[in-house]
Amino acid sequence: MEAAHKDAAELQLSAAADVPVNRVGHSTKPKKWKQRKHAKENSKCIHCGKTNNPSEKCRLKDAICHHCKAKGHIDAICRKLKSVHCMEEEVSVINTVETGDN
């Protein structure tokens, strides 16, 4: 107990003394426009699905999807087609339940 009081007293004395402290720097975050530019460079085209293809210049922006018949994308990246495949996979997993009969 006495050692604890002694340590506390030493801490108070050292805290009161003027001790030089190095300045803590702020971390620099990348600028938002750089983040957006980088995201655009790595993003996929909404019309054809290729990377590094600007959507506004894509030759398939007026294409008609063979699956959903919507204008502006091809069936390889059709959202409705993907959702149908996801549902089919769930159904097939449900249908393959094993019975306990051996």
FENZI-V531642 format. One record per residue. N is the residue number from 1. PSI is psi in degrees with one decimal (NA if undefined). Layout:
BEGIN
n={N | N}
psi={PSI | PSI}
END
This chain:
BEGIN
n={1 | 2 | 3 | 4 | 5 | 6 | 7 | 8 | 9 | 10 | 11 | 12 | 13 | 14 | 15 | 16 | 17 | 18 | 19 | 20 | 21 | 22 | 23 | 24 | 25 | 26 | 27 | 28 | 29 | 30 | 31 | 32 | 33 | 34 | 35 | 36 | 37 | 38 | 39 | 40 | 41 | 42 | 43 | 44 | 45 | 46 | 47 | 48 | 49 | 50 | 51 | 52 | 53 | 54 | 55 | 56 | 57 | 58 | 59 | 60 | 61 | 62 | 63 | 64 | 65 | 66 | 67 | 68 | 69 | 70 | 71 | 72 | 73 | 74 | 75 | 76 | 77 | 78 | 79 | 80 | 81 | 82 | 83 | 84 | 85 | 86 | 87 | 88 | 89 | 90 | 91 | 92 | 93 | 94 | 95 | 96 | 97 | 98 | 99 | 100 | 101 | 102}
psi={-39.8 | -35.1 | -35.8 | -42.1 | -39.3 | -43.8 | -39.8 | -41.0 | -40.2 | -39.4 | -41.0 | -40.2 | -41.3 | -29.8 | -31.7 | -24.6 | 148.4 | 106.5 | 128.3 | 139.3 | 136.1 | 145.1 | 138.2 | 123.0 | 157.5 | 141.2 | 139.7 | 126.5 | 150.0 | 147.4 | 148.0 | -37.2 | -31.5 | -37.4 | -43.9 | -41.8 | -43.4 | -39.1 | -39.2 | -36.5 | -33.9 | -4.0 | 161.4 | 148.7 | 137.0 | -11.7 | -41.2 | -17.1 | 0.6 | 150.2 | 156.4 | 34.1 | 107.9 | 128.5 | -37.0 | -18.5 | 4.5 | 136.8 | -14.0 | 13.6 | -19.4 | 8.9 | 154.3 | 128.8 | 134.0 | -19.4 | -57.0 | -3.9 | 18.1 | 150.6 | 138.4 | -2.5 | 169.5 | 165.3 | -18.6 | -25.5 | 18.2 | 127.4 | -37.1 | -36.0 | -40.9 | -39.2 | -32.7 | -42.9 | -38.4 | -41.4 | -40.0 | -39.4 | -40.1 | -42.1 | -42.1 | -34.3 | -39.7 | -37.3 | -14.1 | 32.5 | 130.9 | 143.6 | 157.6 | 8.0 | 119.7 | NA}
END
